């Protein structure tokens, strides 16, 4: 199974929820980083980590698929 086929298959419910949380984390972190106001360095550091964690969680969660061919009968 190549990457394109994997991303086109359905994702289990738990990983869809995890993907949405990852998207929210990445968006919130990106918004904090891009804010036009002066923010303490620790907040920027936390926002950077939030963005990375959100992006990784989203990518990994999207790659998980339901594989019906291996079910036992």
Residue frames relative to the residue before (quaternion, step in Angstrom):
aa qw qx qy qz dx dy dz
X 1.0000 0.0000 0.0000 0.0000 0.00 0.00 0.00
X 0.2481 -0.7772 0.5580 0.1518 3.57 -0.72 1.01
X 0.7375 -0.4536 0.2770 0.4167 3.55 -1.30 0.21
X 0.6435 0.5249 -0.3302 0.4487 3.60 0.96 -0.80
X 0.6560 0.4989 -0.3105 0.4738 3.59 0.94 -0.86
X 0.6390 0.5410 -0.3224 0.4416 3.57 0.99 -0.86
X 0.7043 0.4603 -0.2730 0.4664 3.60 0.90 -0.88
X 0.6622 0.5063 -0.3149 0.4538 3.61 1.18 -0.35
X 0.5899 0.5705 -0.3701 0.4353 3.61 1.22 -0.30
X 0.6077 -0.5765 0.3936 0.3789 3.61 -1.17 0.45
X 0.3492 -0.7268 0.5646 0.1764 3.54 -1.19 0.75
X 0.5114 -0.6384 0.4668 0.3361 3.66 -0.95 0.76
X 0.6643 -0.5552 0.3363 0.3706 3.56 -1.16 0.68
X 0.6426 0.5305 -0.3377 0.4378 3.63 0.87 -0.87
X 0.7120 0.4518 -0.2632 0.4687 3.57 0.90 -0.90
X 0.5700 0.5447 -0.3922 0.4739 3.61 1.19 -0.35
X 0.6437 0.5009 -0.3155 0.4850 3.59 1.00 -0.81
X 0.6551 0.5067 -0.3034 0.4713 3.59 0.94 -0.89
X 0.6247 0.5351 -0.3287 0.4641 3.60 1.05 -0.76
X 0.6708 0.4948 -0.2987 0.4648 3.57 0.93 -0.87
X 0.6243 0.5133 -0.3368 0.4830 3.59 1.05 -0.70
X 0.6420 0.5271 -0.3143 0.4597 3.58 1.01 -0.82
X 0.6360 0.5161 -0.3235 0.4738 3.57 1.00 -0.79
X 0.6589 0.5062 -0.3083 0.4632 3.58 0.96 -0.86
X 0.6450 0.5155 -0.3213 0.4637 3.60 0.97 -0.81
X 0.6709 0.4935 -0.3007 0.4647 3.57 0.91 -0.92
X 0.6630 0.5020 -0.3097 0.4610 3.58 0.96 -0.81
X 0.6601 0.4978 -0.3109 0.4689 3.59 0.94 -0.85
X 0.6592 0.5031 -0.3091 0.4656 3.57 0.94 -0.85
X 0.6575 0.5096 -0.3042 0.4642 3.57 0.98 -0.82
X 0.6452 0.5175 -0.3200 0.4620 3.57 1.02 -0.77
X 0.6521 0.5006 -0.3180 0.4723 3.59 0.99 -0.78
X 0.6505 0.5162 -0.3188 0.4569 3.59 0.96 -0.86
X 0.7423 0.4228 -0.2194 0.4712 3.59 0.94 -0.88
X 0.4062 0.7320 -0.4712 0.2779 3.61 1.23 -0.03
X 0.4078 -0.7502 0.4713 0.2209 3.60 -0.87 0.94
X 0.5939 0.5549 -0.3764 0.4446 3.61 1.23 0.23
X 0.5773 -0.5755 0.4463 0.3693 3.56 -1.26 0.31
X 0.0273 -0.7959 0.6027 -0.0502 3.54 -0.69 1.17
X 0.5574 -0.6115 0.4328 0.3578 3.62 -0.99 0.73
X 0.6301 -0.5829 0.3737 0.3514 3.55 -1.14 0.71
X 0.6299 0.5438 -0.3480 0.4317 3.61 0.98 -0.72
X 0.6397 0.5162 -0.3243 0.4682 3.59 1.05 -0.73
X 0.6355 0.5134 -0.3188 0.4806 3.59 1.02 -0.78
X 0.6403 0.5228 -0.3203 0.4626 3.59 0.99 -0.81
X 0.6598 0.4940 -0.3007 0.4798 3.59 0.92 -0.89
X 0.6525 0.5142 -0.3128 0.4604 3.59 0.97 -0.83
X 0.6205 0.5336 -0.3370 0.4655 3.57 1.07 -0.70
X 0.6641 0.4838 -0.2996 0.4850 3.58 0.94 -0.86
X 0.6141 0.5429 -0.3450 0.4573 3.60 1.02 -0.75
X 0.6586 0.5145 -0.3072 0.4551 3.56 0.94 -0.88
X 0.6726 0.4892 -0.2987 0.4681 3.59 0.90 -0.89
X 0.6670 0.4932 -0.3042 0.4682 3.59 0.86 -0.93
X 0.6561 0.5135 -0.3123 0.4565 3.60 0.94 -0.81
X 0.6638 0.4987 -0.3058 0.4660 3.58 0.95 -0.84
X 0.6668 0.4870 -0.3062 0.4737 3.60 0.94 -0.83
X 0.6492 0.5129 -0.3197 0.4617 3.60 0.91 -0.85
X 0.6474 0.5177 -0.3155 0.4618 3.56 1.00 -0.80
X 0.6848 0.4888 -0.2915 0.4551 3.59 0.84 -0.93
X 0.6810 0.4759 -0.2955 0.4716 3.58 0.89 -0.88
X 0.6647 0.5077 -0.3086 0.4529 3.59 0.92 -0.85
X 0.6559 0.5050 -0.3189 0.4617 3.58 1.01 -0.70
X 0.6674 0.5181 -0.3041 0.4401 3.60 1.09 -0.60
X 0.5732 0.5683 -0.3923 0.4411 3.62 1.21 -0.28
X 0.0602 -0.8161 0.5748 -0.0016 3.58 -0.84 0.99
X 0.4850 -0.5958 0.5463 0.3337 3.51 -1.36 0.30
X 0.0905 -0.8040 0.5874 0.0200 3.58 -0.66 1.11
X 0.1721 -0.8290 0.5286 0.0612 3.57 -0.15 1.30
X 0.5747 0.6286 -0.3849 0.3556 3.63 1.14 -0.37
X 0.7119 0.4527 -0.2597 0.4699 3.63 1.15 -0.44
X 0.4261 0.7062 -0.4732 0.3095 3.61 1.21 0.13
X 0.3842 -0.7096 0.5406 0.2377 3.55 -1.04 0.81
X 0.3495 -0.7504 0.5278 0.1901 3.55 -1.05 0.75
